[in-house]
Amino acid sequence: MSLVATSLAVLRSGQQPGGAFVACPTYPTYRYAWLRDGAFCAYAMDRWGEREPAAAFHRFVARTLLRRRQRVAEAIEAAGRGDVARMLPARFTLDGEEEAPGAEEWPNFQLDGYGTWLWVLADHVGRGGELTDELREAAGLVADYLRAAGELACYDCWEEYGDRCHTSTRAAVWAGLDAAARLTGSPPPGPPVLPTVDGSFVKYEGTDLVDGSLLWLALPFRLVAPDDPRMKATAERIAAELVGPGGGVRRYLGDTFYGGGEWVLLTAWLGWYRVAVGDLAGAAAARAWIEQAATAEGLLPEQLIGAPQDPAMVEPWTRRWGTVATPLLWSHAMYLVLVDAMERGA
């Protein structure tokens, strides 16, 4: 079976009857439905013509949020006071519930998933998916929440640095509000102010570090064009500073999660960017690295840790949570996006 076929099968089997995508079915800590991960899984399915699984995920999100209208209203009111303790969670159980008290401590205030969901929903509708009244109402709720909370410091897409306003998060919030304007007729957002250093975007204000997630600014969100000089400089820095000795892309310099290895989904993202700027050889190299990263069964892990940035941190994470999450549905989703981009355009 090809890795494309296996990836589609992994996404199908990882989708629950109610529409949620589990982050990883075999890794206990990831047996939740993140809006961010699930949205990109739905996006990948849509790109491969799997319209119903994508629609089922969007219905899951809408049901989950509409059951919490009062909770959303309270979060919006709290955002006005800067009270981040009442913000909406980044992940839900597979049945659409919030985690029970006593669950493992985990940073849960992340805005990027909500913006990403709105963007993916608009893309789904643009591909022929139905915008039901339920989906439109849920989109309106999320847009109201992002307008209230979008400028607050929050955890990034890696669940880290909760005291910062992250560049990739701001891109996701902008993209979500722009999508909501098309879905609900609400006013479009103004462009966010994004920090740069020496002509490239950076992870957040006050650092000169780049992060692999900065590729989001160009793809899929199109906050800037792939050939924008700032975006090109950012991608060049990612390639120079974050590509490890094996050829995969690390999250950022100094990452210690499982030692800070090379991530499948970010390698796919850099390959996707290569397609957008016409570097098909670079895209092919990224694809080949991902295909070599698959297990004998065709399963893609979250990251490869054969050449970690911090070798001393591999064992503590393995002891705490077990071996690296495999299969990670987000990894399979981004591989599907890369292959589709190579075959049909970015």
Legacy VTK file of the C-alpha trace (Angstrom):
# vtk DataFile Version 3.0
C-alpha trace
ASCII
DATASET POLYDATA
POINTS 346 float
0.000 0.000 0.000
1.318 3.468 -0.871
1.941 6.002 1.864
-0.863 8.128 0.407
-3.318 5.258 0.757
-2.043 4.461 4.241
-2.319 8.111 5.279
-5.915 8.317 4.111
-6.663 5.091 5.975
-5.015 6.437 9.154
-7.182 9.567 9.025
-10.344 7.566 8.365
-9.668 5.120 11.188
-8.701 7.941 13.545
-11.994 9.738 13.063
-14.544 8.988 15.759
-18.237 8.293 15.024
-19.090 11.832 16.137
-16.605 13.380 13.708
-13.623 14.166 15.961
-10.118 13.249 14.815
-7.983 11.770 17.598
-4.502 13.290 17.626
-2.879 9.858 18.017
-4.797 6.639 18.758
-1.888 4.787 20.376
-0.390 7.523 22.553
-2.437 8.019 25.732
-1.489 11.667 26.198
-2.799 12.533 22.716
-6.176 10.777 22.919
-7.971 14.087 22.531
-9.401 16.149 19.704
-7.384 19.322 19.147
-9.113 21.896 16.946
-5.818 22.637 15.212
-4.829 19.038 14.443
-8.361 18.082 13.461
-8.804 21.092 11.205
-5.688 20.222 9.239
-6.866 16.599 9.019
-10.187 17.831 7.594
-8.309 20.116 5.197
-6.215 17.197 3.939
-9.319 15.055 3.444
-10.987 17.848 1.483
-7.941 18.186 -0.759
-8.212 14.471 -1.546
-11.942 14.625 -2.302
-13.022 13.073 1.016
-15.801 15.590 1.562
-17.913 13.712 4.139
-15.139 13.080 6.704
-14.260 16.773 6.501
-17.914 17.765 6.915
-18.269 15.420 9.892
-15.383 17.123 11.656
-16.907 20.559 11.101
-20.232 19.322 12.495
-18.385 17.983 15.550
-16.777 21.370 16.202
-20.066 23.234 15.712
-21.978 20.922 18.078
-19.226 21.106 20.667
-19.190 24.907 20.674
-22.919 25.529 20.366
-23.490 23.447 23.504
-21.295 26.016 25.230
-22.882 29.290 24.158
-22.836 30.555 27.729
-19.263 29.357 28.191
-18.244 31.292 25.054
-20.033 34.416 26.295
-18.207 34.154 29.625
-14.867 33.746 27.830
-15.547 36.838 25.721
-16.414 38.846 28.821
-13.307 37.562 30.621
-11.104 38.437 27.648
-12.185 42.036 28.023
-10.690 41.964 31.526
-7.563 40.115 30.399
-8.589 37.084 32.475
-7.066 34.164 30.581
-8.214 31.609 33.156
-11.685 31.541 31.541
-10.630 31.137 27.915
-11.882 28.282 25.742
-9.876 25.052 25.639
-7.665 24.089 22.721
-8.720 20.454 22.879
-11.757 18.397 23.825
-12.409 14.772 24.577
-13.427 12.649 21.610
-17.048 13.091 22.721
-16.740 16.878 22.683
-16.401 17.403 26.430
-13.867 19.435 28.353
-11.300 17.581 30.391
-12.345 16.483 33.844
-10.655 18.096 36.853
-7.515 16.217 37.775
-6.382 15.551 34.224
-2.669 16.014 33.573
-1.636 19.658 33.728
-1.415 20.971 30.168
-1.430 24.510 28.761
-4.868 24.838 27.198
-5.253 28.496 26.204
-4.274 28.450 22.537
-5.976 30.616 19.928
-4.454 29.210 16.746
-6.817 26.223 16.619
-9.906 28.431 16.569
-8.569 30.594 13.766
-7.431 27.533 11.834
-10.849 25.925 12.166
-12.576 28.989 10.685
-10.123 29.106 7.790
-10.536 25.400 7.054
-14.327 25.673 7.308
-14.331 28.460 4.699
-12.082 26.357 2.485
-14.470 23.423 2.900
-17.416 25.578 1.856
-15.411 26.864 -1.096
-14.903 23.282 -2.247
-18.647 22.634 -2.236
-19.296 21.790 1.406
-22.609 22.942 2.855
-22.659 25.939 5.181
-25.532 24.941 7.447
-27.193 27.281 9.926
-25.420 25.380 12.703
-22.012 25.924 11.120
-22.707 29.600 10.423
-23.753 30.195 14.032
-20.691 28.397 15.379
-18.459 30.388 13.039
-20.003 33.587 14.363
-19.375 32.518 17.964
-15.737 31.734 17.247
-15.252 35.007 15.390
-16.670 36.928 18.366
-14.286 35.055 20.655
-11.260 35.784 18.462
-12.147 39.454 18.180
-12.238 39.624 21.994
-9.231 37.443 22.827
-7.076 37.562 19.697
-4.562 40.090 21.041
-3.986 38.311 24.353
-0.787 36.444 25.069
-1.403 32.694 24.881
0.413 29.413 24.420
1.720 28.712 20.935
0.881 25.774 18.711
3.446 23.681 20.596
1.771 24.438 23.975
4.700 26.581 25.104
5.562 30.204 25.975
2.163 31.233 27.291
3.299 34.773 28.099
3.929 35.710 24.459
1.955 36.836 21.415
3.133 34.382 18.782
3.509 35.315 15.134
2.009 32.104 13.772
-0.901 32.396 16.214
-1.586 35.938 15.040
-1.591 34.666 11.457
-4.134 31.978 12.364
-6.351 34.495 14.172
-6.232 36.888 11.208
-6.976 34.072 8.761
-9.891 32.889 10.893
-11.455 36.343 11.118
-10.946 36.872 7.393
-12.686 33.545 6.746
-15.506 34.462 9.145
-16.092 37.663 7.187
-16.790 35.545 4.109
-18.913 33.016 6.005
-21.024 35.364 8.130
-20.736 38.807 6.593
-18.851 40.212 9.578
-16.267 42.978 9.025
-12.902 41.725 7.731
-9.907 42.149 10.039
-7.093 44.581 9.529
-3.648 43.088 8.935
-1.795 42.251 12.148
1.564 43.763 13.009
4.086 40.934 12.726
7.578 41.193 14.240
10.604 40.952 11.974
14.348 40.941 12.543
16.752 41.703 9.719
14.011 41.212 7.143
12.595 37.877 8.345
9.617 37.077 10.526
10.427 35.810 14.007
8.766 33.535 16.532
7.472 36.378 18.726
8.322 39.961 19.642
11.601 40.247 21.517
13.437 37.269 19.994
15.438 36.731 16.836
14.488 33.032 16.634
12.514 31.563 13.778
9.995 28.750 14.192
8.861 26.163 11.659
5.260 27.265 12.160
6.078 30.633 10.570
5.516 28.892 7.231
1.788 29.218 8.054
1.972 32.912 7.174
2.265 31.943 3.514
0.588 28.532 3.474
-2.204 28.040 3.961
-3.214 31.409 5.383
-1.790 33.712 2.691
-1.265 36.568 5.105
1.812 37.178 2.974
2.651 35.789 -0.453
5.171 32.936 -0.607
7.490 35.136 -2.664
7.237 38.124 -0.322
10.876 39.036 0.504
10.196 38.697 4.246
8.668 35.256 3.731
11.502 34.133 1.496
14.020 35.294 4.088
12.098 33.426 6.797
11.986 30.208 4.777
15.696 30.515 4.047
16.411 30.843 7.758
14.201 27.842 8.544
16.099 25.786 5.990
19.491 26.963 7.237
18.853 26.861 10.989
16.156 24.246 11.583
16.813 21.455 9.081
18.607 18.752 11.017
21.371 16.428 9.838
18.807 13.895 8.705
17.037 16.397 6.474
13.880 17.004 8.524
12.712 20.305 10.018
12.966 21.031 13.733
10.435 23.246 15.537
12.895 25.902 16.772
16.419 26.170 18.129
16.528 25.149 21.773
13.570 22.755 21.612
13.907 20.019 24.247
10.703 17.998 23.703
12.013 14.447 23.187
15.349 16.172 22.669
14.108 18.483 19.925
14.056 16.227 16.874
12.981 16.576 13.247
9.225 16.861 12.718
7.358 15.156 9.891
4.613 17.758 9.599
7.063 20.669 9.431
9.137 18.912 6.806
5.955 18.544 4.762
5.237 22.242 5.304
8.641 23.290 4.020
8.116 21.003 1.017
4.716 22.621 0.432
6.364 26.032 0.511
8.967 24.798 -1.972
6.159 23.906 -4.376
4.682 27.390 -3.994
7.964 29.074 -4.990
8.694 26.639 -7.815
11.416 24.577 -6.106
10.121 21.161 -7.077
13.441 19.462 -6.319
13.288 20.790 -2.762
9.708 19.576 -2.436
10.691 16.138 -3.714
13.512 15.952 -1.162
11.087 16.739 1.655
8.667 14.113 0.412
11.421 11.501 0.173
12.545 12.239 3.743
8.993 11.780 5.034
8.522 8.522 3.180
11.759 7.212 4.676
10.531 8.266 8.128
7.511 5.953 7.937
7.512 2.689 9.864
7.372 -0.641 8.065
3.564 -0.424 8.390
3.534 3.013 6.757
2.863 4.961 9.955
4.294 8.445 10.422
5.564 9.575 13.826
5.426 13.052 15.296
9.196 13.452 15.076
12.410 11.538 14.534
14.834 11.740 17.434
17.923 10.099 15.976
19.745 13.446 15.963
18.221 15.451 18.832
19.273 18.972 19.722
19.439 18.000 23.402
20.217 14.275 23.738
19.877 14.434 27.516
16.151 15.201 27.165
15.208 12.110 25.141
15.147 9.695 28.083
13.144 11.906 30.489
10.347 12.397 27.956
10.375 8.720 26.992
10.138 7.743 30.653
7.298 10.218 31.227
5.095 9.612 28.165
6.531 6.634 26.283
7.966 6.457 22.785
7.261 9.204 20.235
3.589 9.379 19.181
2.988 7.122 16.149
0.908 7.494 14.046
0.365 11.212 14.461
-2.663 12.117 12.353
-1.384 15.647 11.761
1.816 14.171 10.254
-0.219 12.062 7.833
-2.447 15.036 6.998
0.463 17.277 6.059
2.065 14.537 3.973
-1.203 14.313 2.026
-1.229 18.091 1.566
2.347 18.027 0.274
1.669 15.243 -2.227
-1.486 16.950 -3.441
0.412 20.236 -3.831
3.134 18.496 -5.840
0.604 16.805 -8.093
-2.009 19.553 -8.498
-0.345 22.791 -7.358
0.202 24.550 -4.044
LINES 1 347
346 0 1 2 3 4 5 6 7 8 9 10 11 12 13 14 15 16 17 18 19 20 21 22 23 24 25 26 27 28 29 30 31 32 33 34 35 36 37 38 39 40 41 42 43 44 45 46 47 48 49 50 51 52 53 54 55 56 57 58 59 60 61 62 63 64 65 66 67 68 69 70 71 72 73 74 75 76 77 78 79 80 81 82 83 84 85 86 87 88 89 90 91 92 93 94 95 96 97 98 99 100 101 102 103 104 105 106 107 108 109 110 111 112 113 114 115 116 117 118 119 120 121 122 123 124 125 126 127 128 129 130 131 132 133 134 135 136 137 138 139 140 141 142 143 144 145 146 147 148 149 150 151 152 153 154 155 156 157 158 159 160 161 162 163 164 165 166 167 168 169 170 171 172 173 174 175 176 177 178 179 180 181 182 183 184 185 186 187 188 189 190 191 192 193 194 195 196 197 198 199 200 201 202 203 204 205 206 207 208 209 210 211 212 213 214 215 216 217 218 219 220 221 222 223 224 225 226 227 228 229 230 231 232 233 234 235 236 237 238 239 240 241 242 243 244 245 246 247 248 249 250 251 252 253 254 255 256 257 258 259 260 261 262 263 264 265 266 267 268 269 270 271 272 273 274 275 276 277 278 279 280 281 282 283 284 285 286 287 288 289 290 291 292 293 294 295 296 297 298 299 300 301 302 303 304 305 306 307 308 309 310 311 312 313 314 315 316 317 318 319 320 321 322 323 324 325 326 327 328 329 330 331 332 333 334 335 336 337 338 339 340 341 342 343 344 345
